């Protein structure tokens, strides 16, 4: 995808603070309400398309709409602490949900 088109897409996602990129992967942060954490977003650009993954429950639908993605492909990003028991995992305080 052309650089101009990538920049256009990054600007449309104005609630994201873009941080880094490597090749065709772009990484950003989304502020969360209610705690001091941030949600992540990763965009992967190909020649003709862009795909993403995000930990934001609040903004996933909006991102899908901005990127013109098929809503039937939406999947929630799950927390590792609910998947398995690891020592090196971020644990949320009780009563705090992944926003």
C-alpha positions as CSV (number, residue, x, y, z in Angstrom):
1,X,0.0,0.0,0.0
2,X,1.3,3.5,-0.8
3,X,2.6,5.6,2.0
4,X,0.0,8.3,1.4
5,X,-2.8,5.8,1.8
6,X,-1.2,4.5,5.0
7,X,-1.0,8.0,6.4
8,X,-4.6,8.7,5.5
9,X,-5.7,5.6,7.4
10,X,-3.6,6.4,10.5
11,X,-5.1,9.9,10.6
12,X,-8.7,8.5,10.4
13,X,-8.0,6.5,13.6
14,X,-7.5,9.8,15.5
15,X,-8.2,8.2,18.9
16,X,-5.0,6.2,18.6
17,X,-1.6,7.5,19.6
18,X,0.7,5.9,17.0
19,X,4.0,4.7,18.4
20,X,6.1,2.5,16.1
21,X,6.2,0.6,12.9
22,X,8.3,-2.3,11.5
23,X,7.9,-3.1,7.9
24,X,4.1,-3.2,7.2
25,X,3.1,-3.4,10.9
26,X,2.1,-0.2,12.8
27,X,1.6,-0.1,16.5
28,X,-0.4,2.3,18.6
29,X,-2.0,2.9,22.0
30,X,-5.6,3.8,22.9
31,X,-6.4,5.5,26.2
32,X,-8.7,3.7,28.5
33,X,-11.2,5.2,31.0
34,X,-11.3,3.9,34.5
35,X,-7.7,2.8,34.9
36,X,-4.2,3.8,34.0
37,X,-3.8,1.2,31.3
38,X,-3.9,1.6,27.5
39,X,-5.2,-0.7,24.9
40,X,-3.1,-1.7,21.9
41,X,-3.7,-1.7,18.2
42,X,-1.7,-3.3,15.5
43,X,-2.3,-2.6,11.8
44,X,-0.9,-4.9,9.2
45,X,-0.8,-3.3,5.7
46,X,-0.6,-5.4,2.6
47,X,-0.5,-4.3,-1.0
48,X,-4.3,-3.9,-1.2
49,X,-5.7,-4.2,2.3
50,X,-5.2,-3.5,6.0
51,X,-6.0,-5.8,8.9
52,X,-5.9,-5.2,12.6
53,X,-6.0,-6.6,16.1
54,X,-6.8,-4.5,19.2
55,X,-7.4,-5.1,22.9
56,X,-10.0,-2.3,23.0
57,X,-13.5,-3.5,23.4
58,X,-14.7,0.1,23.3
59,X,-13.2,0.9,19.9
60,X,-13.1,-2.4,18.0
61,X,-16.4,-1.8,16.2
62,X,-15.4,1.8,15.3
63,X,-12.0,0.6,13.9
64,X,-13.9,-2.1,11.9
65,X,-16.1,0.6,10.4
66,X,-13.3,3.0,9.6
67,X,-11.3,0.3,7.9
68,X,-14.4,-1.0,6.1
69,X,-13.9,-4.5,7.4
70,X,-16.6,-7.2,7.5
71,X,-18.3,-7.1,10.9
72,X,-18.8,-10.9,10.9
73,X,-15.0,-11.3,11.3
74,X,-14.9,-9.4,14.6
75,X,-13.3,-11.3,17.4
76,X,-12.6,-10.2,20.9
77,X,-9.1,-10.0,22.2
78,X,-8.9,-12.2,25.2
79,X,-6.8,-11.8,28.3
80,X,-3.9,-14.2,28.9
81,X,-4.7,-14.4,32.6
82,X,-8.0,-16.1,31.7
83,X,-6.3,-18.5,29.3
84,X,-3.6,-20.0,31.4
85,X,-1.7,-19.5,34.7
86,X,1.7,-17.8,34.1
87,X,4.1,-16.0,36.4
88,X,4.8,-13.3,33.8
89,X,1.3,-12.1,33.1
90,X,-0.4,-8.8,33.8
91,X,-3.2,-9.3,36.3
92,X,-6.0,-6.8,36.6
93,X,-7.2,-5.7,40.0
94,X,-10.5,-7.4,41.0
95,X,-13.5,-5.4,39.8
96,X,-11.5,-3.9,36.8
97,X,-12.7,-5.1,33.5
98,X,-10.7,-5.0,30.2
99,X,-12.3,-1.9,28.7
